[in-house]
Amino acid sequence: MKAKLQLYNTLSRKKEEFEPINPPRVGMYVCGPTVYGDPHLGHARPAITFDLLFRYLKAEGYKVRYVRNITDVGHLEHDADEGEDKIAKKARLEQLEPMEVAHYYTERYRSAMAQLNVQSPSIEPHASGHIIEQIEFIKKILESGDAYESNGSVYFDVEHYNARHHYGVLSGRNLDDIVTDTRELDGQSDKRHSYDFALWKKASPEHIMRWPSPWSDGFPGWHMECSAMSTKYLGERFDIHGGGMDLMFPHHECEIAQSSSALGHDSAKYWVHNNMITINGRKMGKSLGNFITLEELFNGTHPLLEQAYSPMTVRFFILQAHYRSTLDFSNDALKAAEKGLDRLMKGIEALGKAKPADKSTVSADELDARCEEAMADDLNSAAVISVLFDYVRIFNQLVEGQQSATAEELAKLKAVVERWAFEILGLRDEKAASAGGKDMVSPLVEMLLSMRMKAKADKDWATSDRIRDELTAIGIRVKDRKDGCDWEIE
Ligand code: ZN
């Protein structure tokens, strides 16, 4: 029997059996990037976490509509209420169309995600392309009495809402805590209370990203786009809403409040949050000098990096931790991930070399069941990887004859391993891909090695060593065995 997926729901604070509202369809909404600035390490973890969930659900036979938005308007880091939009500001200063700025960074983000083997979502809606939907949503909130207009802007009335609902239900706070925690950032704000948040903001004269609305020429508050776009593409009730833990408050809390006010209920059945990445135990931040972009990581150009780390090393590093645990980035941890990935890929390669036998001491079904059980336990990719490592040992034993498998079992093992390592974990054999020419190179290397064998037989050590050293220099490692030698591209 197949293991049933148990998913941790942030809202109920416990693991729940995953039951889609309308099987086999699954609707999943994940808060995507603000397309301002180069994609960085912090983007990699949510993207890979929800890519894993997307891939796993599809592999389990669900028809998944995965919506991940592009925030290209109305968002200044974590405060949509104050000041000028960063995209708009850059566009104004450099005389660009705001859409030029947003497009540039969207492309950078997509390219980094492709390198990490993160699949494209089903829909990637832009906030700036859904102004009408956002205005309609705001009207509904005004109708419910949970918002007020003030000087051309519209704010969510948290206190009014909290009288009927619980503002803070997701992050486990109550309004009193929130009142104490919220500082008044701007004395001349049009808000009644510091914790009220903007649904619509009147644009100041220099603000170039603006749209007409019943209240003013302006732009929507950041939280609004996710409520409006998730409802448009997934309906009033959908299965999964995801994002990083840092978005839980205020962003997701505000989304819940907006939806509950306009629709009468929260939209998402399961709220899923990935934990954050720290760098040498500290939060990543520009002021701390530990802000690493993905490009720097792939090229090894940041001062904190001892070497370059390939996209698959980064992906494997992230998958080796459960998505809800903290993950500390360090050179040592990344190097360990690089070695681990290499060991896994070599194990898979070894399986391809195993010769069929009359009977099997290894079971592909058992491997599949163990991976399934691990993944069904709240997406425990770390446990799946450790099962795969158990089998790497077995695959090597198959090659060396300590274990055996029939031709049929070998084919099944290969299919199961490929399903878990490549299809679901989304790993890629980078060395095989970059050495795509190995088949062309092979005859040449084999020829050189046979010349080396002859030199050795003639006790011409100088020639034998020279061939080995020259091959090593171009990245081909020669390993001597009793009855000849093996080689691989490093
Ligand atoms: Zn969002």
Residues whose N, C-alpha, C, O or C-beta is under 5 A from the ligand:
A	BS01	ZN	C31 C226
